[in-house]
Amino acid sequence: MGVLGLSLEDARHLSIKDITHALAWRRYDRRDLFEMARMMAFYFVQPYDSKKKIKKPSDLFKFPYEEVAAAELMTPEAIAAREAMFAKWDAQMKTDA
């Protein structure tokens, strides 16, 4: 239980659900720290980017969870859902005009 900073005696008083929630919180807490570090690096590198290749923080480096999210957006189901949503919006705009 060293990951959570708990002694074994303290961990015995927690349920599995409590431990699962604590681990999930720790994962998101670390994600925030990595995001902050990347944002700081983005601002530190900005003056030295003479070719202006770095336009957003994710241009410096991508995190594994971002690549998974991008892959999920490109599934055939997601593409079909977006196309249906855009078609619905287009129809609404034509009736409103």
C-alpha positions as a LaTeX table, in Angstrom:
\begin{tabular}{lrrr}
\hline
Residue & $x$ (\AA) & $y$ (\AA) & $z$ (\AA) \\
\hline
Met1 & 0.00 & 0.00 & 0.00 \\
Gly2 & 3.03 & 2.20 & $-0.31$ \\
Val3 & 1.58 & 3.67 & $-3.51$ \\
Leu4 & $-1.19$ & 5.30 & $-1.52$ \\
Gly5 & 1.00 & 6.11 & 1.48 \\
Leu6 & $-0.94$ & 3.80 & 3.78 \\
Ser7 & 0.36 & 1.31 & 6.28 \\
Leu8 & $-0.96$ & $-2.24$ & 6.09 \\
Glu9 & $-2.85$ & $-1.65$ & 9.33 \\
Asp10 & $-4.68$ & 1.33 & 7.83 \\
Ala11 & $-5.34$ & $-0.51$ & 4.59 \\
Arg12 & $-7.05$ & $-3.35$ & 6.45 \\
His13 & $-9.79$ & $-0.94$ & 7.48 \\
Leu14 & $-10.58$ & 0.02 & 3.89 \\
Ser15 & $-12.87$ & $-1.82$ & 1.53 \\
Ile16 & $-11.78$ & $-2.88$ & $-1.94$ \\
Lys17 & $-14.02$ & $-0.13$ & $-3.32$ \\
Asp18 & $-12.22$ & 2.50 & $-1.21$ \\
Ile19 & $-8.83$ & 1.31 & $-2.43$ \\
Thr20 & $-10.03$ & 1.27 & $-6.05$ \\
His21 & $-11.30$ & 4.85 & $-5.76$ \\
Ala22 & $-8.05$ & 5.98 & $-4.15$ \\
Leu23 & $-5.99$ & 4.41 & $-6.93$ \\
Ala24 & $-8.21$ & 5.98 & $-9.60$ \\
Trp25 & $-7.84$ & 9.38 & $-7.93$ \\
Arg26 & $-4.08$ & 8.96 & $-7.83$ \\
Arg27 & $-4.00$ & 8.14 & $-11.55$ \\
Tyr28 & $-5.94$ & 11.33 & $-12.41$ \\
Asp29 & $-3.88$ & 13.36 & $-9.97$ \\
Arg30 & $-0.70$ & 12.24 & $-11.73$ \\
Arg31 & $-2.28$ & 13.04 & $-15.09$ \\
Asp32 & $-2.81$ & 16.63 & $-13.91$ \\
Leu33 & 0.83 & 16.87 & $-12.85$ \\
Phe34 & 2.00 & 15.63 & $-16.25$ \\
Glu35 & $-0.32$ & 18.08 & $-17.99$ \\
Met36 & 1.05 & 20.96 & $-15.92$ \\
Ala37 & 4.64 & 19.94 & $-16.66$ \\
Arg38 & 3.90 & 19.76 & $-20.38$ \\
Met39 & 2.24 & 23.18 & $-20.32$ \\
Met40 & 5.25 & 24.69 & $-18.55$ \\
Ala41 & 7.59 & 23.06 & $-21.08$ \\
Phe42 & 5.44 & 24.46 & $-23.88$ \\
Tyr43 & 5.82 & 28.02 & $-22.57$ \\
Phe44 & 9.54 & 27.58 & $-21.88$ \\
Val45 & 10.24 & 26.28 & $-25.40$ \\
Gln46 & 8.08 & 28.87 & $-27.18$ \\
Pro47 & 10.75 & 31.61 & $-27.52$ \\
Tyr48 & 13.23 & 29.13 & $-28.99$ \\
Asp49 & 10.86 & 27.72 & $-31.61$ \\
Ser50 & 12.04 & 29.80 & $-34.56$ \\
Lys51 & 10.17 & 27.70 & $-37.16$ \\
Lys52 & 6.91 & 27.88 & $-35.18$ \\
Lys53 & 6.38 & 24.11 & $-35.35$ \\
Ile54 & 5.05 & 23.89 & $-31.79$ \\
Lys55 & 1.56 & 25.36 & $-31.85$ \\
Lys56 & 0.04 & 23.54 & $-28.87$ \\
Pro57 & 1.39 & 21.61 & $-25.86$ \\
Ser58 & 0.57 & 18.22 & $-27.38$ \\
Asp59 & 3.00 & 19.04 & $-30.22$ \\
Leu60 & 5.83 & 18.61 & $-27.71$ \\
Phe61 & 4.82 & 15.09 & $-26.73$ \\
Lys62 & 1.64 & 13.06 & $-26.57$ \\
Phe63 & 0.51 & 11.06 & $-23.60$ \\
Pro64 & $-0.67$ & 7.46 & $-24.10$ \\
Tyr65 & $-4.21$ & 8.30 & $-22.98$ \\
Glu66 & $-4.44$ & 10.99 & $-25.66$ \\
Glu67 & $-3.52$ & 8.54 & $-28.41$ \\
Val68 & $-6.21$ & 6.13 & $-27.22$ \\
Ala69 & $-8.78$ & 8.93 & $-27.16$ \\
Ala70 & $-7.85$ & 9.96 & $-30.71$ \\
Ala71 & $-8.12$ & 6.36 & $-31.90$ \\
Glu72 & $-11.60$ & 6.09 & $-30.35$ \\
Leu73 & $-12.71$ & 9.17 & $-32.28$ \\
Met74 & $-11.84$ & 7.51 & $-35.58$ \\
Thr75 & $-13.90$ & 4.34 & $-35.18$ \\
Pro76 & $-16.58$ & 3.83 & $-37.87$ \\
Glu77 & $-19.31$ & 4.13 & $-35.22$ \\
Ala78 & $-17.95$ & 7.46 & $-33.96$ \\
Ile79 & $-17.62$ & 8.81 & $-37.50$ \\
Ala80 & $-21.19$ & 7.77 & $-38.34$ \\
Ala81 & $-22.48$ & 9.37 & $-35.13$ \\
Arg82 & $-20.70$ & 12.65 & $-35.93$ \\
Glu83 & $-22.04$ & 12.66 & $-39.48$ \\
Ala84 & $-25.58$ & 12.09 & $-38.20$ \\
Met85 & $-25.18$ & 14.90 & $-35.67$ \\
Phe86 & $-23.90$ & 17.31 & $-38.35$ \\
Ala87 & $-26.75$ & 16.35 & $-40.70$ \\
Lys88 & $-29.24$ & 17.07 & $-37.90$ \\
Trp89 & $-27.65$ & 20.46 & $-37.25$ \\
Asp90 & $-27.70$ & 21.30 & $-40.97$ \\
Ala91 & $-31.40$ & 20.42 & $-41.14$ \\
Gln92 & $-32.14$ & 22.60 & $-38.10$ \\
Met93 & $-30.21$ & 25.54 & $-39.56$ \\
Lys94 & $-32.14$ & 25.28 & $-42.83$ \\
Thr95 & $-35.49$ & 25.32 & $-41.03$ \\
Asp96 & $-34.43$ & 28.23 & $-38.80$ \\
Ala97 & $-33.25$ & 30.37 & $-41.73$ \\
\hline
\end{tabular}
